Amino acid sequence: MVRLTFVLCLAAASAAFAQSLTTAFTYQGTLRDAGQPAGGSYDLRFRLFDSATDGLQQGATLCTNDAPVVQGQFASVLDFGAQYPGARRWLQIEVRPDVGTGCADDTGWTILTPRQELTLTPYAARALSAGVADDASNLNGEPGSSIRTHRISRRAFSRVVASPAHTREQ
């Protein structure tokens, strides 16, 4: 019985590792009310923009209804989908104390300023879908086809110098 349990646990662990990553990420923030850390349930609405001010909204509006805020701290999982083409993105956050009406009600929201720029971590999702470089046809003025690579041992690595046109040992 112990052996069967171990095999089942191992199979479950393998399945968990086999799942692919998504475009979702966790946003953690601090909320203050009248200068003090907020507490209680709040509705949080998130929009993704292509500019720090004005600009165009990218993707859907996301909402976390009845988000717990403890000593001013909150966290929400956000998934705007494939909205990270390599261009900069900013997150607009709107908040209101939970009033029991749900996210569809447009009344009572306060837009927090400034928008928060999303940096490297969400963009890591792009690396998963890229497959190959966007453009490797010209590297340092040399055509990409002229770059040759060679397998080298770890020991020899420190003696290898790469030039744009070829790899050679010294």
N, C-alpha and C positions, 0 to 999 in steps of 0.2 A: 504493500500500500504506500509506503514511504517513497519507493522508487517511482511509482505512477504519479504521485503528487509532484515530485521533482520534474518529471518529464512534462507534465501539464504546465507547471510554472515556467519552464524553459520555453515551451511553445508559445505561451502567452507573452513572454518577454520578447521573443523573436518577432511576433506579430506587431508588438508596439513599436519596435525599432524599424520595421518595414514600412510604416505609415509615412507618407510624404508630408513635407512641410506645406503650410498654407501661407497666405498673405496676411493672416491675422497677427496682431501684436498687442501687447498689454501697455496701456497708457496709465501711468501713475501720476497723481497730481496732489496739490495742496489747495484747500479751499478755506478762505477766511471770510467771516461775516462780522462786519463792524470792527475789523482789526483783530478779531479773536479767531482761533481755530474753530471751524464749523463742526457741528455734530448733528447726527440724525439722518433722515432719508432725504435724498435730493434726486431730482430728475436731471440727467446730464445729456446734452445733445451735442453731437460732433459732426463737423463738416470739414472736408478737405479742399484746400484751395491751391491755385498755382501761383499765388502772390501773397506777400505779407499784408497787403491792404488791397481792397477791391478784388480784382481778378475773377477767374471763373471757378465755380465749384467743380470738383472732380469726384465722380462717383456719387453714391447715395448718401443721404443724411442718416446717421446712426444715432440711436438713443438708448440710454440705460435708464430704465424706469426704477424708481425706489432704490437708488444706489446708496449703500451704507457709507456714511462719512464719519470716521472715528478720529477724534483729535485733529481734524482738518485733513486727514489723509483719505484718498479714494483710489480705486483702480477700476479700469474698464477694459475689456477685450474688444478691440476694434478690428474690423475687416472691411476695408474699402474695395477689395479685389485688386485687380492688376492696374493700379494707378501710379506705378513708380517706373516710368520709362527712362529714368536718369535725370529728369528735370527736378528742380527743387519743389517742395510741397510744404504747406503750412496748415496747421490744425486750428480750426476755430471751435471754441468750446462755449456752449451756452448752458446756463444753470438756473434752477429755481428750486425752492423748497418743495418737497412732495406735497401736492394738493389733492392727490387721489384721482386726477383726471386722465393720467396716462400721457404718453409721448405725443399723441396725435393732436392734443390741444395746444394751440399756438400762443396762448396767453401767459404772461408772467415771466417770460424768459429774459435773463440778463446775459448779454454777450460779454465774455471775459476778454480783456485786451492786455497785451497784444496777442496776436495769433502766435502759436508755438511752431517753430520750424521743426520739421521731422528731419532727422539726420540719419546717419549711416545704417543703423540697425534695420529699419523697415526696407531699406534698399537692398539688403542682402537677399531678399526674395528674388530680385532681378537676376542675380548670379545663378540661381537654380534653373531659371528658364532660358538663359542666354545660350547654353549649349556650346557655342563658339563665339569668338570675338565679333563685335559688330563690324569691324573693318581692320583686317590685318594685311591689306594689300600693299601698304607702304610703311616701312618701319625705319625711322631715322634716315629717310631719303633713299633707302634701299628697297627694292621690290620684295615683298614677303616671300616669294618663291626662292629667293637666294639664301634664306636662312636655313642652315642645316643644323641638326642636333645629333649628338652622339651619346650613347649610354656610357657613363663613367662610374667608377666605384666611388664610394664615400671617401676613401682614403685619397684618391686622386683629385677629388673635388677642389681642394685648396690650390691645386696647380693649374687649373683650367681658367683661361681668360676668354671671354666671349667678345667677338667683334660683330658689327652688324652683318657682315657677309658670311662669316663662318665661325666655327668653334675650333680652337686649336689648343694643344698642350704646350706648355713652356718647360 
